[in-house]
Amino acid sequence: MLGVAYWLFLLFIIFLNFISFRNSIYSKTILPFIMILLWLFIGFRYEVGGDWAGYIDVFNQINSYPFVLGRDFGYYVLNILAAKFGFGIVFVNAMCASIVCLFLYLSLRKLSYPFASLLYLFPFAIVVIVMGFTRQGAALSILLFGFMLFAYEKRYLAFLACVLLGSLFHTSVLLMLPLVAFGFKFKLKYTLILCAVVGLAFISLYFYGVFDKFIGSYIIKDHYHSKGAIFRAGLHLLPVFIYIFYRKQIIKFDLNFILLDAMSICIAVLFILSFYLSTPVDRIMYYFYIYDIVILDCLLRLNDGFKQKIILFLLSGYNILLFGIWYFYSYYAINFWRTGSNLILEYVF
């Protein structure tokens, strides 16, 4: 039943794009309803995702030793509350889903074409990351809202606050912290210099002791390898090419184009690194969906009428194709996503 629900939700989002494309009164009215459905969909999943057993172990450990402070403090607190009041892992997932849907809603409201962005995010950012990696999904949603404020309103302190808040759920989001430096305007040559400096800071932060466990798990142990990491990293290159092609026009939108320049360079560098450090790069690249949807929104704003419809058709086909390949051929999808269930769907049907 859950497998059918994936496809129905995807087709439903596509349908929404055709009946309410722009950020209109209609879309603002229906968007909260979509977020509620999404909350029920991801918050009450059961035995879904490759890390499900790991999260059960974490819950049992915290339940047995509640005073052993964990690194991801926000997620730790939710587990403590669940154990204290006699709830299970579903409570933790539902609360994390609430965080995801709240910040996703606040982010999509700032876009001109929210349903197009939701369509882009659904196959992998929502189904794979949010439903498979609970902590990182919560961190991604908080980071997304901060990035909206940073890219559209140049509020770098709000971005900083969101990064720090997101780190309460997954410390890897701190890797996005150096991007705060791009809250200031620089000429292109100074931007390139700053990119190099921030790149070094990025690498130093990554290989410093804060991420020793992350490195120990994903780099030192050779048996950890993300299949398809290069392919997934490559998917972020398409928005980079679009940004480069339309950059002169995108600048007219008064966005923080210095930030977008920096992220474009980061994506290109990380794509190269994905050939050598597949799993850590794969986990870092999850966060670059925040860049993708801004570029998608700009692309739709730069085109109108029939061209927008063409872009929407291509976007729909692109997501159906990618999701279909993952759903029908991925070992993890077959064994960890399709075999799970949703407690709400089981109760209703």
C-alpha positions as CSV (number, residue, x, y, z in Angstrom):
1,M,0.0,0.0,0.0
2,L,2.8,2.4,0.8
3,G,4.4,1.8,-2.6
4,V,1.2,3.0,-4.3
5,A,1.0,6.0,-1.9
6,Y,4.5,7.2,-3.1
7,W,3.2,7.3,-6.7
8,L,-0.2,8.8,-5.9
9,F,1.5,11.6,-3.9
10,L,3.9,12.3,-6.7
11,L,1.1,12.4,-9.3
12,F,-1.0,14.6,-7.0
13,I,1.8,17.2,-6.8
14,I,2.1,17.2,-10.6
15,F,-1.6,17.7,-10.8
16,L,-1.4,20.7,-8.4
17,N,1.2,22.3,-10.7
18,F,-1.2,22.3,-13.6
19,I,-4.2,23.7,-11.7
20,S,-2.2,26.3,-9.6
21,F,1.2,27.1,-11.0
22,R,2.1,30.4,-9.5
23,N,2.2,31.5,-5.8
24,S,-1.4,32.7,-5.8
25,I,-4.2,33.0,-3.2
26,Y,-5.3,29.5,-4.2
27,S,-1.9,27.9,-3.7
28,K,-1.4,29.7,-0.4
29,T,-4.7,28.3,0.7
30,I,-4.0,24.7,-0.4
31,L,-0.4,24.6,0.7
32,P,-1.1,24.1,4.4
33,F,-3.4,21.2,3.5
34,I,-0.6,19.6,1.5
35,M,1.7,20.0,4.4
36,I,-0.7,18.2,6.7
37,L,-1.0,15.3,4.2
38,L,2.8,15.2,3.9
39,W,3.1,15.2,7.7
40,L,0.8,12.2,7.9
41,F,2.7,10.5,5.1
42,I,6.2,10.8,6.5
43,G,5.5,11.1,10.2
44,F,3.6,7.9,10.6
45,R,5.8,5.7,8.4
46,Y,6.9,2.4,10.0
47,E,10.0,0.3,9.1
48,V,10.8,2.6,6.2
49,G,14.4,3.5,5.3
50,G,17.8,1.9,5.4
51,D,18.6,3.4,8.8
52,W,15.3,2.3,10.5
53,A,17.0,-0.4,12.6
54,G,19.7,2.1,13.6
55,Y,17.1,4.6,14.8
56,I,15.4,1.8,16.8
57,D,18.8,1.1,18.5
58,V,19.3,4.8,19.3
59,F,15.8,5.0,20.8
60,N,16.4,1.8,22.9
61,Q,19.7,3.1,24.1
62,I,18.3,6.5,25.2
63,N,15.4,4.7,26.8
64,S,17.8,2.6,28.8
65,Y,20.3,5.4,29.6
66,P,18.4,8.7,29.4
67,F,21.2,10.7,31.1
68,V,23.8,9.9,28.5
69,L,23.9,13.1,26.4
70,G,23.9,12.5,22.7
71,R,25.6,14.7,20.1
72,D,22.4,15.6,18.1
73,F,20.7,17.3,21.1
74,G,17.4,18.1,19.5
75,Y,16.8,14.5,18.3
76,Y,18.1,13.3,21.7
77,V,15.4,15.4,23.5
78,L,12.6,14.0,21.4
79,N,13.7,10.5,22.2
80,I,13.8,11.3,25.9
81,L,10.2,12.7,25.7
82,A,9.0,9.6,23.8
83,A,10.6,7.3,26.4
84,K,9.3,9.4,29.4
85,F,5.7,9.4,28.3
86,G,5.7,5.8,27.0
87,F,5.6,6.7,23.3
88,G,7.6,4.8,20.7
89,I,9.7,5.7,17.7
90,V,6.6,6.8,15.8
91,F,6.3,9.8,18.2
92,V,9.9,10.8,17.4
93,N,9.3,10.5,13.7
94,A,6.0,12.5,13.9
95,M,7.7,15.3,15.8
96,C,10.6,15.4,13.3
97,A,8.0,15.4,10.5
98,S,6.3,18.4,12.1
99,I,9.6,20.3,12.0
100,V,10.1,19.3,8.4
101,C,6.7,20.3,7.2
102,L,6.7,23.6,9.2
103,F,10.0,24.8,7.7
104,L,9.2,23.4,4.3
105,Y,5.9,25.4,4.3
106,L,7.7,28.6,5.4
107,S,10.2,28.1,2.6
108,L,7.8,27.3,-0.2
109,R,5.8,30.4,0.7
110,K,8.7,32.6,-0.3
111,L,8.9,31.1,-3.8
112,S,7.0,32.2,-6.9
113,Y,6.2,28.6,-7.9
114,P,6.0,26.6,-4.7
115,F,4.4,23.4,-6.2
116,A,7.1,23.1,-8.8
117,S,9.7,23.2,-6.0
118,L,7.7,20.7,-4.0
119,L,7.6,18.4,-7.1
120,Y,11.4,18.7,-7.4
121,L,12.0,17.9,-3.7
122,F,9.6,15.0,-3.4
123,P,11.3,12.1,-5.0
124,F,14.7,12.3,-3.2
125,A,14.7,15.2,-0.7
126,I,11.5,14.0,0.9
127,V,11.1,10.3,0.2
128,V,14.8,9.3,0.4
129,I,16.3,11.8,2.8
130,V,13.4,12.9,5.1
131,M,11.8,9.4,5.2
132,G,15.1,7.5,5.3
133,F,17.4,9.8,7.4
134,T,15.2,11.4,10.1
135,R,17.8,13.6,11.7
136,Q,19.4,14.9,8.5
137,G,15.9,15.5,7.0
138,A,15.0,17.7,9.9
139,A,18.3,19.6,9.6
140,L,17.8,20.0,5.8
141,S,14.3,21.6,6.3
142,I,15.6,24.1,8.8
143,L,18.6,24.9,6.6
144,L,16.2,25.4,3.6
145,F,14.3,28.1,5.4
146,G,17.5,29.9,6.5
147,F,18.7,29.7,2.9
148,M,15.5,31.3,1.6
149,L,16.0,34.2,4.0
150,F,19.7,34.4,3.0
151,A,19.2,34.2,-0.8
152,Y,16.1,36.3,-1.1
153,E,16.4,38.8,1.7
154,K,20.2,38.6,2.4
155,R,19.6,37.9,6.1
156,Y,22.8,36.1,6.8
157,L,22.3,36.1,10.6
158,A,19.0,34.3,10.1
159,F,20.8,31.8,8.0
160,L,23.4,31.4,10.7
161,A,20.7,30.8,13.3
162,C,19.1,28.2,11.1
163,V,22.3,26.3,10.6
164,L,22.9,26.3,14.4
165,L,19.3,25.1,15.0
166,G,19.6,22.4,12.3
167,S,22.8,21.2,13.9
168,L,20.8,20.1,17.0
169,F,19.4,17.4,14.7
170,H,22.5,16.6,12.6
171,T,25.9,18.2,13.1
172,S,26.9,17.7,9.5
173,V,24.8,20.8,8.6
174,L,27.6,22.9,10.2
175,L,29.4,22.3,7.0
176,M,27.2,24.9,5.5
177,L,28.3,27.5,8.1
178,P,31.2,29.0,6.0
179,L,28.5,30.2,3.5
180,V,27.7,33.0,6.0
181,A,30.7,34.7,4.6
182,F,28.8,35.4,1.4
183,G,26.4,37.7,3.1
184,F,28.5,40.6,1.8
185,K,28.9,41.9,-1.7
186,F,32.2,41.5,-3.5
187,K,33.5,41.9,-7.0
188,L,34.0,38.7,-9.0
189,K,37.8,38.4,-8.4
190,Y,37.3,38.9,-4.6
191,T,34.5,36.4,-4.7
192,L,36.8,33.7,-6.2
193,I,39.4,34.5,-3.5
194,L,36.7,34.2,-0.8
195,C,35.5,30.9,-2.3
196,A,39.1,29.6,-2.0
197,V,39.3,30.7,1.6
198,V,35.9,29.4,2.5
199,G,36.7,26.2,0.7
200,L,39.8,25.7,2.9
201,A,37.6,26.5,6.0
202,F,35.1,24.0,4.7
203,I,37.7,21.3,4.4
204,S,39.2,22.2,7.8
205,L,35.9,22.1,9.5
206,Y,35.1,18.8,7.9
207,F,38.3,17.1,8.9
208,Y,38.5,18.6,12.4
209,G,37.5,16.6,15.5
210,V,33.8,17.7,15.3
211,F,33.3,15.2,12.6
212,D,35.6,12.4,13.8
213,K,32.8,9.9,14.1
214,F,31.4,10.9,10.6
215,I,34.9,10.4,9.1
216,G,35.5,7.2,11.0
217,S,32.3,5.7,9.7
218,Y,32.4,6.8,6.1
219,I,36.1,7.2,5.1
220,I,38.3,5.1,7.4
221,K,36.0,2.0,7.0
222,D,36.4,1.0,3.4
223,H,33.2,-1.1,3.3
224,Y,31.1,2.1,3.4
225,H,30.4,3.1,-0.1
226,S,27.3,4.9,-1.5
227,K,26.2,3.3,-4.7
228,G,24.9,5.9,-7.1
229,A,26.6,8.8,-5.2
230,I,28.3,10.1,-8.3
231,F,25.0,10.0,-10.2
232,R,23.1,11.8,-7.4
233,A,25.9,14.4,-7.1
234,G,25.7,14.9,-10.9
235,L,22.0,15.7,-10.7
236,H,23.0,19.0,-9.0
237,L,25.1,20.0,-12.0
238,L,22.0,20.7,-14.1
239,P,20.8,23.6,-11.9
240,V,24.4,24.8,-12.0
241,F,24.4,24.9,-15.8
242,I,21.0,26.6,-15.8
243,Y,22.4,29.2,-13.4
244,I,25.5,29.9,-15.5
245,F,23.4,30.2,-18.6
246,Y,20.9,32.6,-17.0
247,R,23.2,34.3,-14.5
248,K,23.0,37.8,-16.0
249,Q,19.2,37.7,-15.9
250,I,19.0,36.1,-12.5
251,I,21.1,39.0,-11.0
252,K,18.2,41.3,-11.9
253,F,16.0,39.5,-9.3
254,D,18.2,41.1,-6.6
255,L,19.1,37.8,-5.1
256,N,22.3,37.1,-3.2
257,F,24.1,36.0,-6.4
258,I,27.5,36.0,-4.7
259,L,26.1,33.2,-2.5
260,L,24.7,31.4,-5.6
261,D,28.1,31.7,-7.3
262,A,29.8,30.1,-4.3
263,M,27.4,27.3,-4.1
264,S,27.8,26.6,-7.8
265,I,31.5,26.2,-7.3
266,C,31.0,24.0,-4.3
267,I,28.8,21.7,-6.2
268,A,31.3,21.3,-9.0
269,V,34.1,20.6,-6.5
270,L,32.0,18.1,-4.6
271,F,31.0,16.3,-7.8
272,I,34.7,15.7,-8.5
273,L,35.3,14.5,-4.9
274,S,32.4,12.1,-5.2
275,F,34.6,9.8,-7.3
276,Y,36.9,9.4,-4.2
277,L,34.8,10.0,-1.1
278,S,31.4,8.7,-2.2
279,T,29.5,8.4,1.1
280,P,30.6,11.6,2.9
281,V,30.1,13.7,-0.3
282,D,26.7,12.0,-0.8
283,R,25.6,13.1,2.6
284,I,26.9,16.6,2.1
285,M,25.2,17.0,-1.3
286,Y,21.9,16.3,0.3
287,Y,22.0,19.9,1.6
288,F,22.4,21.4,-1.9
289,Y,18.7,20.9,-2.7
290,I,18.4,24.3,-1.2
291,Y,20.3,25.7,-4.1
292,D,18.4,23.6,-6.7
293,I,14.9,24.9,-5.9
294,V,16.0,28.6,-6.0
295,I,17.5,28.1,-9.5
296,L,14.3,26.3,-10.6
297,D,12.2,29.1,-9.3
298,C,14.3,31.6,-11.1
299,L,14.1,29.6,-14.3
300,L,10.3,29.7,-14.2
301,R,10.2,33.4,-13.4
302,L,12.4,34.1,-16.5
303,N,10.0,32.3,-18.8
304,D,6.3,32.7,-19.1
305,G,3.2,31.2,-20.9
306,F,3.9,28.2,-23.1
307,K,7.6,28.1,-22.1
308,Q,6.6,27.6,-18.5
309,K,4.3,24.7,-19.4
310,I,7.1,23.1,-21.4
311,I,9.4,23.4,-18.3
312,L,6.7,21.9,-16.1
313,F,6.2,19.0,-18.5
314,L,9.9,18.4,-18.6
315,L,10.1,18.7,-14.8
316,S,7.3,16.2,-14.3
317,G,8.8,13.7,-16.7
318,Y,12.3,14.2,-15.2
319,N,11.0,13.4,-11.7
320,I,8.8,10.5,-12.8
321,L,11.8,9.0,-14.6
322,L,14.3,9.5,-11.7
323,F,11.8,8.2,-9.1
324,G,10.9,5.3,-11.3
325,I,14.5,4.2,-11.7
326,W,15.1,4.5,-8.0
327,Y,11.8,2.8,-7.0
328,F,12.1,-0.2,-9.4
329,Y,15.8,-0.8,-9.5
330,S,17.4,0.5,-6.3
331,Y,18.3,-2.3,-3.8
332,Y,17.5,0.0,-0.9
333,A,14.2,1.1,-2.3
334,I,13.1,-2.4,-2.9
335,N,14.2,-3.7,0.5
336,F,13.8,-0.7,2.8
337,W,11.3,1.7,1.4
338,R,8.8,-0.4,-0.4
339,T,8.6,-3.0,2.3
340,G,7.6,-0.6,5.0
341,S,4.1,0.7,5.9
342,N,2.2,3.8,7.1
343,L,0.2,3.5,10.3
344,I,-2.4,5.9,9.1
345,L,-2.9,4.1,5.8
346,E,-3.2,0.8,7.6
347,Y,-5.8,2.2,10.0
348,V,-7.9,3.7,7.1
349,F,-7.7,0.8,4.8
